[in-house]
Amino acid sequence: MKSLVFCLGLLCGLVRGYGIGVGKADITGPVAEVHLFGYAEWAQLGQGILQREYARAFIVAADDEPAQKGVNDTDSSPSAPLFPSSAVAADQHAQSPVMKPNQTQPRASDNRIVFVNLDLQSVGHLLKDRVIQRLQAIYGPDLYTHANVMISSTHTHSAIGGYLEHTLYEIPVKGWLEESVQPIVSGIVKAIQQAHDHLQPGVVSYHAGELLETNINRSPAAYLLNPQNEREQYPYDVDKTMSLLAFHTEKEDLGLISWFAVHGVSVNKTNTLVNGDNKGYAAYKVERFARNEHNLTQDAFVAAFAQANEGDVSPHTLGSFCTGTEQPCDGTRETKCPWFSTCQGRGPAWTVSDLESNRMIGQQQAFKALDLYREARTSNVSLAGPIDFRQVYWDVPNTKLPQADGSSHNLCLPAMGLGFIAGTTDAEPGIGVYQNTTSMPWYWKVIRWFIKTPTEAQEACHAPKPILFDTGEMDFPHAWQPHHLDIQLLRVGDVYIAGVPAEFTTMSGRRLRKAIKDTLVAHGANANTTTVILSGPANGYSSYVATYEEYQMQRFEAAATAYGPHTLEGYIAVFSSLATSMMTQQSTQQLVQATALPLSTQMNDPRSASFDFTPRRRADLPGLFRGFGELIQDVAPLYTPQEPATVKVSFIAGNPRHNPMQDETFLTVERRVQDGQWITVRNDHDYDTRFRWRSTSRLFGQSMAVIEWDISNATEPGVYRIGYFGHHKETISRRITAHYGYSSIFLIDPHGH
């Protein structure tokens, strides 16, 4: 069997290879005193870390040269597949291949694309622009550009905020935060550099499969408004298909990109620990199989779990109920919850915790991705054909879409409806506003008067949406939502990736994918092999896109469809133009000049100075006669975990905002081995550890760090210690100084010996 797998891999590598490279880097920024972004909860201030956030980068380049070995590639013998069939069931670490830089320098004229996936809620244009500027300073102006680099996100609601440049998205996190932006930009660039440095001849394989019991539709009533004959084309009211690209060489498994539609809201709005939600856990789970057991700082195999059309898709697979009751609800007035109760979704392990539900939803994605990767790796499904890309900037409000009867569907200046603040069944705020609201009560009109009353033309354009935030006509302190969007289409062989700067509902995504594919096939693409993948939010953020029919109900997703009822129709027109341009070999400049759509090759979205209302980082004090890193509460000397238990220790700490410990860790769990040395077995990215920080005196700048490690009877017995690593700002010199501390040693022995 190994010989067969090797022969197939060798054949694919010879006849249909690309230049491929993968990379991964930490983008975790401040984990304390900065708002987590997604739920728009002002009380959701970061207080530590559950798992780190990463950028995962993939480069695919046209490879016209014969495969060349790197100087270290002297072993020509085949190796076993990285993920054996029993890997999932065994759930054990496997030795990972070591990535070796390829010595052949890429040519600047090569066609190549870059796909980056971030453990973030979304991506801003200014963020991408900074990344491109940094890349062009390193590699020159032509190799990596806005056109061939796509930056997508997992849409986790438990990551830091402060990287979107429009006022509506800055308010929940108190502004544009350089403190958040800089680690993200540097991490993305580092991940792309790693992929670039390890570019080598290899294979990209595509596979897809059905994943059940992982997502449901949170707005099924709106979905049912779509035409019946359209709905009958699909077996479910959400997409259950996971699409996957596998990256490998003849001998090495390098990475994968998985796309599956499910919101990043498994971890609920009361959470204060930074993490990547279910897709972050899925990536962690897959990369554990590929990680060297004794080296926790470098993952050779890179697993990206990208987002798809998740606009109306929830991980709360048991449905929604009024809290404290068994009463079903859907966030509307018709299913209004009792007093002091709100409509909230329930994950598969809701009776245990949201973190356990998150683990289950993430693990199901991870295991499915592993299955698809193995199948793609060992079968002849490798991609072949051109590498291509098209990208334009779209002036959305000035878009007019001619109709067959001579009329025109016009897109609008952005605005958000009253249903936007009703929230979703994933996190209903309980403020007395309900979804499917198509009229504006008088008292909300009074409140709106203090913000901005929309013009009659704006209200008519958005009807039946009752506008609460007239964002398109507000410009203080700068634009509240984007008027121009980055629209991008990438191609690898017969796979096309549409980067969308918004959250598409299930049917919106299906219509867009179908429209792109129909356009491609009309211009000669193979109808049987052509695949279109929707990825986003990517390259920017502009809230939601519902279908015209869903828009009429004005549930949350429709209320947050920023450019009016014909927004999806506009996206279809723009992407169809890009697909046509790609298939006819028309340049982007030629497309812009020829089309009637308001497209451009340059972003024209002026932005004035922003604001930052996060608290300043003050000097730290350890307390009288105390030192940083000293123990406050120590561990117990012995743990006998017949049942799950938690090891907890606390230290005198500095504010973790002084240094986010990028590519490092705030904690270690270390085990003593036979020669008396200590090896690290856990860090702050492991799901069974938690780093918590809290201020004990804001007046005197005093704080503490609490480290927790969950153990069970499956934990390896032995002698352990827990390490804490932090930084503090000195009072006089204002220098940032490192400090650390260790717990006492303790014994884990299920038998109590």
Secondary structure, 3 states (H helix, E strand, C coil): CHHHHHHHHHHHHHHCCEEEEEEEEECCCCCEEEEEECCCCCCCEEEEECCCCEEEEEEEECCCCCCCCCCCCCCCCCCCCCCCCCHHHHCCCCCCCCCCCCCCCCCCCCCEEEEEEECCCCCCHHHHHHHHHHHHHHHCCCCCCCCCEEEEECCECCEECCCCCCHHHHHHHCECCHHHHHHHHHHHHHHHHHHHHCCEEEEEEEEEEECCCCCEECCHHHHCCCCHHHHCCCCCCCCCEEEEEEEECCCCEEEEEEECCCCECCCCCCCCCECCHHHHHHHHHHHHHHCCCCCCCCCCCEEEEECCCCCCEECCCCCEEECCCCCECCCCHHHCCCCCCCEEECCCCCCCCHHHHHHHHHHHHHHHHHHHHHHHHCCCCECCCCEEEEEEEEEHHHCEEECCCCCEEECCCCCEEHHHHHCCCCCCCCCCCCCCCCCCCHHHHHHHHHHCCCCHHHHHHHCCCCEEECHHHCCCCCCCCCCEEEEEEEEECCEEEEECCCEECHHHHHHHHHHHHHHHHHCCCCCCCCEEEEECCECCCCCEECCHHHHCCCCHHHHCECCCCCHHHHHHHHHHHHHHHHHCCCCHHHHHHHCCCCEECCCCCCCCCCCECCCCCCCCCCCCCCCCCCEEECCCCEECCCCCEEEEEEEEECCHHHCCCCCCCCEEEEEECCCCCEEEEEECCCCCEEEEEEEEECCCCEEEEEEEEEECCCCCCEEEEEEEEEEEECCCCCCEEEEEEECCCEEECCCCC
